[in-house]
């Protein structure tokens, strides 16, 4: 994608983020209707199904951004050992920086969490730290390593299928984590959408600063 197009998409995402922020802070009816309707629907399901909270809480625990920010130390060290410093810098900046971004955005917004929350959750509600953090983690890993499933490893046809399967699995994980936060009534849908938007902007900015492309890795590995 050309740089101008990526910049345009980033600006659109920031505008949408601003609209969501304005929507909940100014109590726009359509934002409140979507937020309250989703929370009430999931709350009713939780009250009628005993497995609801353990399922979604378990998913939120396994894919907690804090845990994955610790695990990202392994590929960062691996890339440094291989002298692929651009990839290491990209992973470190995007994943670890997303934690600071999330905390800063939450502090500025200072939105109360839904009073119907089904599990304990601290801090501001807007944006969703889980949604933001896991989009950045999954997106960063896909940008850095999805090309490994290429023709040299699996052949052209099988490699393309495997790559799309991995990308699809990553998208599903990000989507399920966002749904889990609303299903547990610890976030409004607008919080989750805002987390995805801000996370996408941050990931795009980090990829622009330290593009983890094939040429960069080859150049660094020959130094």
Secondary structure as the mmCIF struct_conf table of DSSP 4:
data_model
#
loop_
_struct_conf.conf_type_id
_struct_conf.id
_struct_conf.beg_label_comp_id
_struct_conf.beg_label_asym_id
_struct_conf.beg_label_seq_id
_struct_conf.end_label_comp_id
_struct_conf.end_label_asym_id
_struct_conf.end_label_seq_id
HELX_RH_AL_P HELX_RH_AL_P1 UNK A 3 UNK A 25
TURN_TY1_P TURN_TY1_P1 UNK A 26 UNK A 27
HELX_RH_AL_P HELX_RH_AL_P2 UNK A 29 UNK A 48
TURN_TY1_P TURN_TY1_P2 UNK A 50 UNK A 50
HELX_RH_AL_P HELX_RH_AL_P3 UNK A 51 UNK A 62
TURN_TY1_P TURN_TY1_P3 UNK A 63 UNK A 63
HELX_RH_AL_P HELX_RH_AL_P4 UNK A 65 UNK A 81
TURN_TY1_P TURN_TY1_P4 UNK A 82 UNK A 83
HELX_RH_AL_P HELX_RH_AL_P5 UNK A 85 UNK A 91
HELX_RH_PI_P HELX_RH_PI_P1 UNK A 92 UNK A 96
HELX_RH_AL_P HELX_RH_AL_P6 UNK A 97 UNK A 109
HELX_LH_PP_P HELX_LH_PP_P1 UNK A 111 UNK A 114
TURN_TY1_P TURN_TY1_P5 UNK A 115 UNK A 116
BEND BEND1 UNK A 118 UNK A 119
BEND BEND2 UNK A 123 UNK A 123
BEND BEND3 UNK A 126 UNK A 127
HELX_RH_AL_P HELX_RH_AL_P7 UNK A 129 UNK A 145
HELX_RH_3T_P HELX_RH_3T_P1 UNK A 146 UNK A 148
BEND BEND4 UNK A 149 UNK A 150
HELX_RH_AL_P HELX_RH_AL_P8 UNK A 151 UNK A 154
HELX_RH_AL_P HELX_RH_AL_P9 UNK A 156 UNK A 183
TURN_TY1_P TURN_TY1_P6 UNK A 184 UNK A 185
BEND BEND5 UNK A 186 UNK A 187
HELX_RH_AL_P HELX_RH_AL_P10 UNK A 189 UNK A 209
BEND BEND6 UNK A 210 UNK A 210
HELX_RH_AL_P HELX_RH_AL_P11 UNK A 214 UNK A 221
TURN_TY1_P TURN_TY1_P7 UNK A 222 UNK A 222
#
